[in-house]
Amino acid sequence: METAIAKKWSVLSKDVDTTTSMLSPEEAQRRLAALREPSNRPPQLHLHLHTDQRSGEIVLRTHDLKIGYPGKVLFCAGDIELRRLQCTALIGPNGAGKTTFLKTILEKIPPVEGEVELGSSLKVGYFAQAHEDLNPERTLVQEIESVAPEMLLAEIRDYLARFLFTGEEAFKPVSVLSGGERGRLALAKLALTGANLLLLDEPTNHLDIPSQEVLQEVLYEYQGTILLVSHDRYLIDALATQIWEIDEGKGTLRTFKGSYSQYHMQQEAERIADKEAGLGKEAVRVVPKKSRITADDRQKRERVKEVEALIDQLEADLAVLSHKLENPPNDAGKVQKLGTEYVRIQKELETLMDEWGELLK
């Protein structure tokens, strides 16, 4: 296909009259530019998040809040506050209660104790990790109609094309969509809400690297408030102005005002201070214990560097594969191999991300 386009471009280029007898130099250059060989860049997600109205200064406030289910408290959030235009990252191990917290805010799950108070003039947009808000029996067009019934069919199809759903793909049922496609459709619906508070549960899951980068840029420019759950350390560090960490062992929520990098630095400083305090109390045992701890720490730091290098490499590999899949070869067998390799690398990347998170604790 690319060869055919190149040949067509070559033929057309030869037929263009670039002399100044009939055309000005500017007009000749304009016509040549119009015939410039097409770019091989893959199509890109076009996302814009707007707010319909300004919220109150206090967006969310809790009082003596305990998150969980009847008979099981996952953690105590206590009294916390989220203000307008803040981006708070909610972090913690899998199963600690992050999604449960978001659903408690949405009143889908009642708190075990205490209350959640939402601010004034608030419109909430929710991106669910499992995309349970998508109806598998609907088509993509019907999903958009469910949040924007005033849109005409032609407008919906044009809108879906901005999220890389072109042609007859607009009429596919949600049930046949891949994880990445479901993520893009969920973002398409979210962008139509005009929400001024976004609750985002793993929004970059299954998105390809270019789409993740677009999402990060759009969220950075967003003129609303964000409560973000993510394992993506780059996304958190780029966006978060506040960190809420669930301590699964203590069953508490720790709050920190600042970026993720600043939070990690403070944790490291506290860890070192705790060790030094412990070493001072046990002076007799300090030499052998300090030597062992220092060696362990050095080994851990080296592993962090190794894992981060592997993550960078896998993300680069995924970007290359994503580009190839956007411009697939004619051989169906090769396409299948590319897809299999993409899934394999994605799983390996998720495993390394989990390990990276554990190493930083």
DALIN-V645551 format. One record per pair of residues at least 24 apart in sequence whose ideal C-beta (glycine too) atoms are under 10 Angstrom apart, sorted by the first residue. I is the first residue (numbers start at 0). J is the second residue. Records with the same first field share a line. If there is no record, write none. Layout:
I->J  J
This chain:
0->326  327  328  329
1->36  37  39  326
4->36  37  39
5->36  37
7->34  36  37
8->34  35  36  37
9->34  36
12->36
39->322  325  326
40->209  322  325  326
41->163  207  209  318  321  322  323  324  325  326
42->160  161  163  165  209  325  326
43->161  163  209  210  212  213  325
44->161  162  163  183  186  187  206  207  209  210  211  212  213  214  217
45->158  160  161  162  163  190  213  217
46->161  162  183  186  187  189  190  210  213  214  216  217  218
47->161  190  217  220  221
48->124  186  189  190  191  192  193  194  197  214  217  218  220  221  222  223  225
49->190  191  192  193  194  195  221  222  223
50->122  124  192  193  194  195  196  197  221  222  223  224
51->120  122  192  193  194  195  223
52->120  121  122  193  194  195  223
53->83  84  119  120  195  222  223
54->82  83  84  117  118  119  120  121  122  123  194  195  196  223  224
55->82  83  117  118  119  120  121  195
56->82  83  84  118  119
57->81  82  83  116  117  118  119  121
58->82  83  84  85  87  117  118  119  120  121  123  195  196  223  224  225  226
59->85  87  104  115  116  117  118  121  123  196  198  224  226
60->114  115  116  117  118
61->100  103  104  110  113  114  115  116  252
62->110  112  113  114  115  116
63->110  112  113  114
64->100  103  104  110  111  112  113  114  115  116  252
65->103  110  111  112  113  250
66->95  96  97  99  100  101  102  103  104  108  110  111  112  113  115  245  250  252
67->96  99  100  103  108  110  111  112  250
68->96  99  108  109  111
69->109  111
70->111
71->96  111
72->96  110  111  112  250
73->97  99  100  103  111  245  247  250
74->99  100  111  245  246  247  249  250  251  252
75->111  112  113  245  246  249  250  251  252
76->100  103  110  113  115  243  245  251  252  254
77->113  251  252  254
78->113  254
79->115  241  243  252  254
80->116  118  241  254
81->117  118  196  224  225  226  241  243
82->118  224  240  241
83->118  120  121  195  196  222  223  224
84->195  221  222  223  224  225  240
85->223  224  225  226  239  240  241  256
86->197  199  218  219  221  223  224  225  226  227  235  237  238  239  240  241  258
87->224  225  226  227  228  238  239  240  241  242  243  254  255  256
88->199  225  226  227  228  229  231  232  234  235  236  238  239  240  241  242  243  244  255  258  259  262
89->198  199  200  226  227  228  229  235  239  241  242  243  244  245  252
90->227  228  229  230  232  235  239  242  243  244  245  253  259  262  356
91->228  243  244  245  246  247  252  253  356
92->244  245  246  247  248  353  356  357  360
93->230  247  353  356
94->245  247
95->244  245  246  247  248  250  252
96->245  247  250  252
97->128  200  201  226  228  229  243  245
98->127  128  129  198  200  201  228
100->198  200  226  228  243  245  252
101->125  126  127  128  198  199  200  226  228
102->127  198  200
104->196  198  226
105->198
107->131
117->196
118->195  196  224
120->195
121->194  195  196  223  224
122->192  193  194  195  196  223
123->192  194  195  196  197  198  224  226
124->188  189  190  191  192  193  194  195  196  197  198  199  223  225
125->185  188  189  192  194  196  197  198  199  200  226
126->182  185  186  188  189  197  198  199  200  201  202  204  214  227  228
127->185  198  199  200  201  202
128->182  185  199  200  201  202  204  228  229
129->181  200  201  204
130->173  176  178  181  182  184  185  188  200  204  205
131->185
132->185  188  189
133->173  174  176  181  184  185  188
134->172  173  174
135->172  173  174  175  176  181
136->172  173  174
137->172  173  174
138->168  169  170  171  172  173  174
139->164  168  169  170  171  172  173  176  180  183  184  187  188
140->164  169  170  171
141->169  170  172  173
142->172  173  184  185  187  188
143->169  184  187  188  191
145->188  191
146->187  188  189  190  191  192
147->187  188  190  191  192
150->191
155->187
158->187  190  191
159->183  184  187
161->187  190
162->186  187  188  190  210
163->187  207  210  325
177->205  338  342
178->204  205  206  342  345
179->204  205  206  207  210  321  341  345
180->205  206
181->205
182->206  207  210  211  214
183->207  210  214
186->210  213  214  217
190->217
193->223
194->221  223  224
195->221  222  223  224
196->223  224  225  226
197->221  223  224  225  226  227
198->224  225  226  227  228
199->225  226  227  228  229  234  238
200->226  227  228  229
201->227  228  229  230  231  234
202->227  228  229  231  234
203->229  230  231  233  234
204->229  230  231  345  349
205->345
206->231  321
207->317  318  320  321  322  324  325  341  345
208->314  315  316  317  318  319  320  321  322
209->318  321  322  325
210->321
211->314  317  318
212->318
230->349  352  353  355  356
231->352
232->259  260  263  307  310  352  355  356  359
233->259  310  314
234->259
235->259  260  262
236->260  261  262  263
242->266
244->360
246->360
259->359
263->359
266->359  360
267->296  359
270->296  360
271->296
299->358  359
300->358
302->354  355  358
303->354  355  358  359
305->351  354  358
306->351  352  354  355  356  357  358  359
307->351  355  358
309->347  348  351  354  355
310->347  348  351  352  354  355
312->344  348  351
313->344  345  347  348  349  350  351  352
314->344  348
316->340  341  344  345  347  348
317->341  344  345  347  348
319->344
320->344  345
